[in-house]
Amino acid sequence: MIIRQSPLLTQSTTTRVLSGLKADLSRQTEVAITGMEVLDPHDAAGQWETIHGLQAGFDDQDVYIGNARAAQGILATLDDALGGASEVLVQALELAVQASNEVYDDEYRAQAADEVDMMIEQLVSLGNTEYADRYVFAGTAYDQPAFADDGTYLGNTDAPTMTVGAGVEVEVGVIGSDAFADALQVLEDLAAALRSGPGSAAATAALLDPLESAHDTMVEARQEAGFEFVDAQEAELTAETMRITLQDALNARVAADPIEALTKLSELQSAYETALQVTAQTSSSSLFEYLR
Amino acid sequence: MGLLDSLYVGASGLAAASAGIDATAQNVANASTPGYTRRSVQQSVADPIRHGIVQIGQGVEVTAITRDSANLLGMQRIEAGGDASAAAAFYDALAEVEILFDETMSDGMRSDLDTFFDALTAATADPSDAGLRGAVLDAAEDLARGVADTAAQLDAAQARFEQDIEISLPPLNAKLQEVALLNQRLVSAGGADAAPDIADQLDRLLRELGDEAGFTSKIEADGTATVMLGGHAVVEGTEAREISYSAPTGVSIEVDNGYVTVQPGGRLGGVAQAHAAVDGYRADLNTFAADLADAVNAVHTAGFDANGAPGVALFTYDPADPAGSLAIAAGLDADSLAFAGATPAAAGDADNLKALLALEDAAVVGGKTPGAALSALTNDVASDVARASADAQRAGLVAQDLDTLAANLHGVDMDEEAMKLITFQTAYQAAAKVIQVTDELLGTLMELT
């Protein structure tokens, strides 16, 4: 069989080869410049659910980190406020212990009652602690004070939560009525007992247990807030770790290895130049040239 | 045999060599002409003259100048060319559409969807915060706009495909008429061997018709071509039928009792195939838009807004075109977002917000989560483009192989033509020498007399 090579075929073959190489070269240049192996959807056909999932997960972590930090801010404020309230109750307890002793006279008890009134004001003030315009003891009704001046609870009993991870929530508030109601009531009872004249020592002594119980409630509330704070910290740490893990997983699927990308680019450049030289040689070589 | 006979024999050699040089010149001149088929001189020994018991040779005669063509291969090339054009056109058209689903730079519908759910997650920090609520509304608006824009661009691509097919038909009909005309000229000339240039033109046209719309053809005994599309003859002898296009019917051929719809091949077939594929993407996008909007609205209307009023639909759409018309309900503002589960709404009541957030992992779009539904759509487009690319390469290689084979059979090889030229030149010089010698011998003879 005679093998013929027509100029038309040579032309179409070289055009096809050169244009194929040029397309490969163009793509590889883009890979090297962008550092991405996946430049178009068809470069990762069948993998988009995974890639999208990784991208979405990566973006989610930023939101979780933001929420976790905000939660920690609120919970740290709660911790300070509950710590202050505990101290107030410790002072009240010390005062009640002294006042339950018959040695002290009415004048002392009247002064003590005034002190207790101030403690009530302090507790109400602590109960209305704000973090970024948010009354942290008001439940989900945190856009208004948790307590009225007379100690009446104005908030609700729904604990606000924040999403700090996939399906992970932390409570970012303590229900003021749970933490403060007993304390305010017992302090009001204490003030009344101190002002009750003869027999007030006994009445005051009867309030020691309720005072301790209110203090315990406050400590427990603080502990709960502390646990939530730790959860928020862990959530932030988890999100930061997940961010790195997801970024690595995403890179493994869509990013190009720089050394490999540049090596391929160099190979394709050489192939293209060689193809140009071969084209130049083959298009001018024929018997006609030889006979000339 | 006399000297005069030798003169005639030499002259016949000159004529044959001259015809060979002519054919070679024609081959060299058309070496780069698309559709040209190499010419060969067919020569044979001229009938001898009987002189007594001796037969005296009368030299050589040129019996024909033939086209070195193979009809079967030609038909295979036309089919392969049509397949390659169809695959390449399908790939090119889909690559144009693929850009709409390019999320490699985190910028697209899926990214908009993620941003929407991220905004809802961020809002759990403080559902009453105007900034966070505004971000949710903005993200919802971006998502709706992203879906509607993609739908609009898919529609625009469809319109371009339809326009491409429409504007391609008049030149195609003109070519079909031209085939009918060439058939007529071939018959008048006495067939392909008698009119090789017309046969070449016909071959080129048939190939172009195959590439453009997948027309197949059959060369009849008289050299004329019968052109078929979808099993229907569009050119038969000197008769050509007109083909037309109307969306959504498609391409049809005018027959005796009306029109018959056919599926074109070639480039137009590839474009039509892309049109059908985009129809599928558009339908999936409609399902996504309608199902997502319905799911979000169902949850949203179960909640209460910042003012304690019952939630209203967040998304609106026209059931006739959900994706193209997806939008945020008119008149909504950040306070309208129904994040609360009860009324009066407490600032931190996020019960309904969490219900909205739960939609991210709920199978509410055709049995899939919203994100998975969009990823599946991207995967469909990406897989179609990848498959089209592979098909285009494979079909291109088949066509290329047949081209190589065709070049071997009827292409012009310059080296071969150069050798033929030397051969014919030598033959011509030898024949001339015979005439010269005979002439000298005759001169010698004349001097003797």
HADDOCK unambig.tbl for C-alpha pairs under 7 A between the chains (distance, minus, plus):
assign (segid A and resid 2 and name CA) (segid B and resid 408 and name CA) 6.74 0.50 0.50
assign (segid A and resid 3 and name CA) (segid B and resid 408 and name CA) 5.50 0.50 0.50
assign (segid A and resid 4 and name CA) (segid B and resid 407 and name CA) 6.23 0.50 0.50
assign (segid A and resid 4 and name CA) (segid B and resid 408 and name CA) 4.56 0.50 0.50
assign (segid A and resid 4 and name CA) (segid B and resid 411 and name CA) 7.00 0.50 0.50
assign (segid A and resid 4 and name CA) (segid B and resid 413 and name CA) 5.27 0.50 0.50
assign (segid A and resid 5 and name CA) (segid B and resid 407 and name CA) 6.50 0.50 0.50
assign (segid A and resid 5 and name CA) (segid B and resid 408 and name CA) 6.89 0.50 0.50
assign (segid A and resid 5 and name CA) (segid B and resid 413 and name CA) 5.18 0.50 0.50
assign (segid A and resid 6 and name CA) (segid B and resid 31 and name CA) 6.72 0.50 0.50
assign (segid A and resid 6 and name CA) (segid B and resid 407 and name CA) 6.19 0.50 0.50
assign (segid A and resid 6 and name CA) (segid B and resid 411 and name CA) 5.50 0.50 0.50
assign (segid A and resid 6 and name CA) (segid B and resid 412 and name CA) 4.83 0.50 0.50
assign (segid A and resid 6 and name CA) (segid B and resid 413 and name CA) 4.58 0.50 0.50
assign (segid A and resid 6 and name CA) (segid B and resid 414 and name CA) 6.89 0.50 0.50
assign (segid A and resid 7 and name CA) (segid B and resid 31 and name CA) 6.23 0.50 0.50
assign (segid A and resid 7 and name CA) (segid B and resid 32 and name CA) 5.84 0.50 0.50
assign (segid A and resid 8 and name CA) (segid B and resid 31 and name CA) 6.74 0.50 0.50
assign (segid A and resid 8 and name CA) (segid B and resid 32 and name CA) 4.83 0.50 0.50
assign (segid A and resid 9 and name CA) (segid B and resid 407 and name CA) 6.90 0.50 0.50
assign (segid A and resid 38 and name CA) (segid B and resid 104 and name CA) 6.92 0.50 0.50
assign (segid A and resid 39 and name CA) (segid B and resid 104 and name CA) 6.43 0.50 0.50
assign (segid A and resid 40 and name CA) (segid B and resid 102 and name CA) 6.06 0.50 0.50
assign (segid A and resid 40 and name CA) (segid B and resid 104 and name CA) 6.74 0.50 0.50
assign (segid A and resid 41 and name CA) (segid B and resid 98 and name CA) 6.96 0.50 0.50
assign (segid A and resid 41 and name CA) (segid B and resid 102 and name CA) 5.71 0.50 0.50
assign (segid A and resid 41 and name CA) (segid B and resid 382 and name CA) 4.99 0.50 0.50
assign (segid A and resid 42 and name CA) (segid B and resid 382 and name CA) 3.97 0.50 0.50
assign (segid A and resid 42 and name CA) (segid B and resid 383 and name CA) 6.10 0.50 0.50
assign (segid A and resid 42 and name CA) (segid B and resid 385 and name CA) 5.90 0.50 0.50
assign (segid A and resid 42 and name CA) (segid B and resid 386 and name CA) 5.21 0.50 0.50
assign (segid A and resid 45 and name CA) (segid B and resid 379 and name CA) 5.67 0.50 0.50
assign (segid A and resid 45 and name CA) (segid B and resid 382 and name CA) 4.87 0.50 0.50
assign (segid A and resid 45 and name CA) (segid B and resid 383 and name CA) 4.92 0.50 0.50
assign (segid A and resid 45 and name CA) (segid B and resid 386 and name CA) 6.91 0.50 0.50
assign (segid A and resid 46 and name CA) (segid B and resid 379 and name CA) 5.29 0.50 0.50
assign (segid A and resid 46 and name CA) (segid B and resid 383 and name CA) 6.55 0.50 0.50
assign (segid A and resid 48 and name CA) (segid B and resid 375 and name CA) 5.50 0.50 0.50
assign (segid A and resid 48 and name CA) (segid B and resid 378 and name CA) 6.72 0.50 0.50
assign (segid A and resid 48 and name CA) (segid B and resid 379 and name CA) 5.74 0.50 0.50
assign (segid A and resid 49 and name CA) (segid B and resid 372 and name CA) 6.14 0.50 0.50
assign (segid A and resid 49 and name CA) (segid B and resid 375 and name CA) 4.93 0.50 0.50
assign (segid A and resid 49 and name CA) (segid B and resid 376 and name CA) 6.72 0.50 0.50
assign (segid A and resid 52 and name CA) (segid B and resid 375 and name CA) 6.70 0.50 0.50
assign (segid A and resid 56 and name CA) (segid B and resid 114 and name CA) 5.93 0.50 0.50
assign (segid A and resid 60 and name CA) (segid B and resid 118 and name CA) 6.16 0.50 0.50
assign (segid A and resid 63 and name CA) (segid B and resid 118 and name CA) 6.54 0.50 0.50
assign (segid A and resid 63 and name CA) (segid B and resid 121 and name CA) 6.95 0.50 0.50
assign (segid A and resid 63 and name CA) (segid B and resid 122 and name CA) 5.84 0.50 0.50
assign (segid A and resid 67 and name CA) (segid B and resid 122 and name CA) 6.60 0.50 0.50
assign (segid A and resid 67 and name CA) (segid B and resid 125 and name CA) 5.90 0.50 0.50
assign (segid A and resid 140 and name CA) (segid B and resid 346 and name CA) 5.66 0.50 0.50
assign (segid A and resid 140 and name CA) (segid B and resid 347 and name CA) 5.87 0.50 0.50
assign (segid A and resid 140 and name CA) (segid B and resid 348 and name CA) 4.09 0.50 0.50
assign (segid A and resid 140 and name CA) (segid B and resid 349 and name CA) 5.64 0.50 0.50
assign (segid A and resid 141 and name CA) (segid B and resid 346 and name CA) 4.65 0.50 0.50
assign (segid A and resid 141 and name CA) (segid B and resid 347 and name CA) 5.17 0.50 0.50
assign (segid A and resid 141 and name CA) (segid B and resid 348 and name CA) 6.03 0.50 0.50
assign (segid A and resid 142 and name CA) (segid B and resid 347 and name CA) 6.15 0.50 0.50
assign (segid A and resid 142 and name CA) (segid B and resid 348 and name CA) 6.61 0.50 0.50
assign (segid A and resid 143 and name CA) (segid B and resid 347 and name CA) 5.92 0.50 0.50
assign (segid A and resid 160 and name CA) (segid B and resid 348 and name CA) 5.86 0.50 0.50
assign (segid A and resid 162 and name CA) (segid B and resid 124 and name CA) 5.18 0.50 0.50
assign (segid A and resid 162 and name CA) (segid B and resid 125 and name CA) 5.04 0.50 0.50
assign (segid A and resid 163 and name CA) (segid B and resid 121 and name CA) 6.40 0.50 0.50
assign (segid A and resid 163 and name CA) (segid B and resid 124 and name CA) 6.14 0.50 0.50
assign (segid A and resid 286 and name CA) (segid B and resid 414 and name CA) 6.42 0.50 0.50
assign (segid A and resid 286 and name CA) (segid B and resid 415 and name CA) 5.69 0.50 0.50
assign (segid A and resid 287 and name CA) (segid B and resid 415 and name CA) 4.97 0.50 0.50
assign (segid A and resid 287 and name CA) (segid B and resid 418 and name CA) 6.13 0.50 0.50
assign (segid A and resid 288 and name CA) (segid B and resid 418 and name CA) 5.99 0.50 0.50
